[in-house]
């Protein structure tokens, strides 16, 4: 029971941290940000300055420069999960005569996910250049709040089209910028937003399918072993029915790697499912992650320099055209000609 207690404590801690990150992600000055800042200030008094510089350089290289490290980690995690699934779960399920299509479903979803991953990582997200800056500026209207006409990117020295943003990692402006994804090592913009949404959906479905097949295997093992209907003797020598903790302990002792993998995949499915729901919400309302974050932080800055201070500035999403048209725009970005026809 010690290992089981430790694992459950670890699982609850990870879930609590994930929930805290989700709650604090939309705030400009969140409790989490203040805590990390204060902790770093305290640690700077103890940690040697040379070690601080090395740590800062490593973090800068990981999160502010293009690196394949997270891509390698992404592939390694998938390989580890499917290696365990193939070597143990698939073999046991085959012996228990599970339906072949159910066993092959995770592999089919994995193939689709890898295809979307390659397309998303290699696609042009919508780089703004000198040759297309003028035409891209005509695709979306400036809302006057988040995006204003006439602003020039100080790095690219180009007038920024509406809904674009400069990515410090890729060192270029991206049209309809959403965010920079370290897992695909590419920006998410107008050119690959649809493929990225399919990538998220297929990744979530893959994790869910592996979790479902693995859970079905463990339930079938319990049913066949009659452990769910057994009894045990307590400290007073009385017979007690086998409860859930003992069943979980039994599974840990019998299939430790399978149970650990199932816990990891379930946690991954919950996190990916939440992120998928958020991404679908953005797609159906025709927003980007960049615009959503800016609109939430907008309450701390009620006036822009170009706006009169006696008039309250209200943000309104002018790009939403209805659920169906918004979803269609994700997979078929509008061009200048299409906007003129409308």
C-alpha positions in Angstrom: 0.0 0.0 0.0 3.0 2.4 0.4 3.6 2.5 -3.3 -0.1 2.9 -4.0 -0.3 5.8 -1.6 2.8 7.4 -3.1 1.4 7.1 -6.6 -2.0 8.5 -5.7 -0.3 11.4 -3.9 1.8 12.1 -7.0 -1.2 11.9 -9.3 -3.2 14.4 -7.1 -0.3 16.8 -7.0 0.1 16.8 -10.7 -3.6 17.4 -11.2 -3.6 20.2 -8.7 -0.7 21.9 -10.4 -2.4 21.5 -13.8 -5.6 23.0 -12.5 -3.6 25.9 -10.9 -1.9 26.6 -14.2 -5.2 26.6 -16.0 -6.8 29.0 -13.5 -3.9 31.4 -13.4 -3.0 31.4 -17.2 -5.3 34.2 -18.1 -4.3 36.7 -15.5 -1.8 39.4 -16.1 -0.4 39.4 -12.6 -1.5 36.1 -11.2 -0.7 34.6 -7.8 1.4 32.0 -9.6 3.5 34.6 -11.4 4.0 36.6 -8.2 5.0 33.4 -6.3 7.5 32.4 -9.0 9.0 35.9 -9.1 9.4 36.0 -5.3 10.8 32.5 -5.2 13.4 33.4 -7.8 14.4 36.5 -5.9 14.9 34.5 -2.7 16.9 31.8 -4.6 19.1 34.4 -6.2 20.5 35.2 -2.8 21.5 31.6 -2.3 22.4 30.2 -5.7 25.8 31.3 -7.1 25.7 33.9 -9.9 27.5 31.6 -12.3 24.9 28.9 -11.9 22.1 31.5 -12.3 23.6 32.6 -15.6 23.9 29.0 -16.9 20.2 28.3 -15.8 19.0 31.5 -17.6 20.9 30.6 -20.7 19.5 27.1 -20.7 15.9 28.3 -20.2 16.4 30.9 -22.9 17.6 28.3 -25.3 14.7 26.0 -24.5 11.8 28.5 -24.7 13.1 31.5 -26.7 15.0 29.8 -29.5 13.9 27.1 -32.0 15.0 23.8 -30.6 14.1 20.2 -31.4 14.3 19.1 -27.8 10.6 19.1 -27.1 10.0 17.4 -30.5 12.4 14.6 -29.4 10.6 14.4 -26.0 7.2 14.3 -27.7 8.3 11.3 -29.9 10.0 9.6 -27.0 6.9 9.7 -24.8 4.7 8.3 -27.7 7.3 5.6 -28.3 7.4 4.6 -24.6 3.6 4.5 -24.3 3.1 2.5 -27.5 6.1 0.2 -26.7 4.4 -0.7 -23.4 1.0 -1.0 -25.2 2.4 -3.3 -27.9 4.5 -5.5 -25.7 2.0 -6.1 -22.9 -1.5 -4.7 -23.4 -1.8 -5.8 -27.0 -0.5 -9.3 -26.2 -2.8 -9.8 -23.2 -5.8 -8.4 -25.1 -5.0 -10.8 -28.0 -5.0 -13.7 -25.7 -8.3 -12.6 -24.2 -9.7 -12.4 -27.7 -10.5 -8.7 -27.8 -11.8 -7.4 -31.1 -9.0 -6.8 -33.6 -10.4 -3.4 -34.7 -10.4 -2.2 -31.0 -6.8 -3.2 -30.6 -5.7 -1.5 -33.9 -7.7 1.7 -33.2 -4.8 3.4 -31.2 -2.4 2.6 -34.1 -4.7 4.1 -36.7 -5.1 7.3 -34.6 -1.4 7.4 -34.0 -0.8 7.3 -37.8 -3.2 10.2 -38.3 -1.6 12.2 -35.4 1.9 11.7 -36.8 0.7 12.9 -40.3 -0.9 16.1 -38.7 2.3 16.6 -36.7 4.5 16.6 -39.7 2.2 18.9 -41.7 1.9 21.3 -38.7 5.6 21.4 -38.1 6.7 21.9 -41.7 3.9 24.2 -42.9 4.4 27.9 -43.3 2.3 29.5 -40.5 1.7 32.7 -42.5 5.0 34.6 -42.4 4.7 38.3 -43.1 7.2 39.5 -45.7 7.9 42.6 -47.7 6.2 41.1 -50.7 2.9 40.1 -49.0 2.6 42.6 -46.1 0.4 45.0 -48.1 -1.9 42.3 -49.3 -2.2 40.6 -45.9 -3.1 44.0 -44.3 -6.3 43.9 -46.4 -7.5 40.5 -45.3 -8.7 41.5 -41.8 -10.0 44.8 -40.6 -8.3 46.6 -37.7 -10.5 46.7 -34.6 -8.8 49.8 -33.2 -8.3 48.1 -29.8 -6.1 45.1 -30.0 -4.9 45.9 -33.6 -4.4 49.4 -34.9 -3.5 50.6 -38.4 0.0 52.1 -38.9 1.9 50.1 -36.3 5.3 49.0 -37.5 7.2 46.0 -36.2 10.5 47.3 -34.8 12.3 44.0 -35.7 10.9 43.3 -39.2 10.4 47.0 -40.0 7.1 46.1 -41.7 3.6 47.5 -41.1 1.8 44.9 -39.0 -1.4 43.4 -40.6 -4.4 43.0 -38.3 -4.3 39.9 -36.2 -0.5 39.5 -36.7 2.2 39.4 -34.1 6.0 39.1 -34.1 7.3 35.8 -32.8 10.5 36.3 -30.9 11.4 32.6 -31.3 11.0 32.4 -35.1 12.1 36.1 -35.4 9.4 36.9 -37.9 5.8 38.3 -37.9 3.1 35.7 -38.4 -0.3 36.4 -39.9 -3.3 35.5 -37.6 -0.7 34.6 -34.9 -2.0 32.1 -32.3 1.1 31.0 -30.3 4.5 29.4 -30.8 4.2 25.7 -30.0 7.5 24.1 -28.8 6.1 20.6 -29.3 5.8 21.0 -33.1 8.7 23.5 -33.2 6.7 26.0 -35.2 4.4 29.0 -34.9 0.7 28.4 -35.2 -0.9 30.9 -37.6 -3.3 31.2 -40.5 -1.4 28.7 -42.6 -1.5 25.8 -40.1 -4.2 26.5 -37.5 -6.5 23.9 -39.0 -3.9 21.2 -39.1 -2.9 22.1 -35.5 -6.5 21.6 -34.4 -6.6 18.2 -36.0 -3.3 17.4 -34.4 -4.7 18.2 -31.0 -7.9 16.2 -31.6 -6.0 13.2 -32.9 -3.5 13.3 -30.0 -6.3 13.4 -27.5 -8.2 10.6 -29.2 -5.0 8.5 -29.3 -4.4 8.9 -25.6 -8.1 8.2 -24.9 -8.1 5.0 -27.0 -5.0 3.7 -25.3 -6.5 4.4 -21.9 -9.8 2.8 -22.8 -8.2 -0.4 -24.1 -5.9 -0.7 -21.1 -8.7 -0.1 -18.6 -10.8 -2.7 -20.4 -7.9 -5.2 -20.1 -7.5 -4.6 -16.3 -11.2 -4.9 -15.7 -11.3 -8.2 -17.7 -8.4 -9.5 -15.7 -10.2 -8.8 -12.4 -13.3 -10.4 -13.6 -11.5 -13.6 -14.7 -9.5 -13.8 -11.5 -12.6 -13.5 -9.3 -10.7 -10.9 -7.2 -13.7 -8.6 -7.2 -15.9 -11.2 -5.5 -13.3 -12.4 -2.9 -12.9 -11.7 0.8 -10.0 -11.3 3.2 -9.5 -11.5 7.0 -9.1 -8.2 8.9 -7.1 -7.7 12.1 -9.9 -9.1 14.2 -10.1 -12.3 12.1 -13.4 -11.4 10.4 -14.1 -11.8 6.7 -14.3 -8.5 4.8 -15.2 -8.0 1.1 -12.4 -6.9 -1.1 -12.5 -3.1 -1.6 -11.2 -0.9 -4.3 -7.8 -0.1 -2.6 -7.0 -3.8 -2.5 -8.1 -4.3 -6.0 -5.8 -1.5 -7.2 -3.0 -3.0 -5.0 -3.6 -6.3 -6.6 -3.3 -4.8 -10.1 -0.1 -2.9 -9.1 1.5 -6.1 -7.9 0.4 -8.1 -11.0 0.8 -5.4 -13.8 2.8 -2.5 -12.3 4.0 -1.1 -15.6 0.6 -1.3 -17.2 -1.1 0.4 -14.3 1.5 3.1 -14.2 1.1 3.7 -17.9 -2.7 3.8 -17.5 -2.4 6.5 -14.8 -0.1 8.6 -17.0 -2.3 8.2 -20.1 -5.5 9.1 -18.2 -3.8 12.3 -16.8 -2.6 13.1 -20.3 -6.1 12.6 -21.8 -7.6 15.0 -19.2 -5.0 17.7 -19.9 -5.2 17.3 -23.6 -9.0 17.2 -23.4 -9.1 20.5 -21.6 -6.7 22.1 -24.1 -8.7 20.7 -27.0 -12.0 22.2 -25.5 -10.3 25.6 -25.2 -8.9 25.4 -28.8 -12.3 24.4 -30.1 -13.9 27.4 -28.3 -11.3 29.7 -29.9 -12.0 28.2 -33.3 -15.8 28.4 -33.0 -15.6 32.1 -31.9 -12.9 33.0 -34.4 -10.3 34.0 -31.8 -6.6 33.2 -31.4 -4.8 32.5 -28.2 -2.9 35.8 -28.5 -6.2 37.7 -28.9 -7.9 35.9 -26.0 -5.0 36.6 -23.6 -4.8 40.3 -24.7 -8.6 40.7 -24.3 -8.4 39.3 -20.8 -5.5 41.5 -19.8 -7.2 44.5 -21.4 -9.0 45.4 -18.1 -5.7 46.6 -16.6 -5.2 49.1 -19.4 -8.6 50.8 -20.1 -7.2 53.4 -22.6 -4.7 53.2 -25.4 -2.7 56.3 -26.3 -4.7 57.0 -29.5 -8.1 56.9 -27.6 -9.6 59.8 -25.7 -9.5 59.3 -21.9 -13.1 60.4 -21.4 -14.5 57.5 -23.5 -14.3 54.0 -22.0 -12.6 51.6 -24.4 -14.6 48.4 -24.9 -13.2 45.3 -26.7 -15.5 43.5 -29.1 -14.6 40.5 -31.3 -15.3 41.8 -34.8 -14.0 38.7 -36.5 -16.7 36.2 -35.5 -19.0 35.4 -38.3 -21.0 32.5 -36.8 -20.0 29.1 -35.8 -20.0 27.4 -39.2 -18.2 30.2 -41.0 -15.7 30.6 -38.1 -14.8 26.8 -38.3 -14.6 27.0 -42.1 -12.1 29.9 -41.8 -9.8 27.8 -39.7 -9.3 25.3 -42.4 -9.6 27.7 -45.4 -8.1 31.1 -44.4 -9.6 34.1 -46.3 -7.6 35.9 -48.9 -7.8 39.4 -50.2 -10.0 38.3 -53.2 -12.4 36.5 -50.9 -12.8 39.5 -48.7 -13.5 41.8 -51.7 -16.3 39.4 -52.9 -17.9 39.6 -49.5 
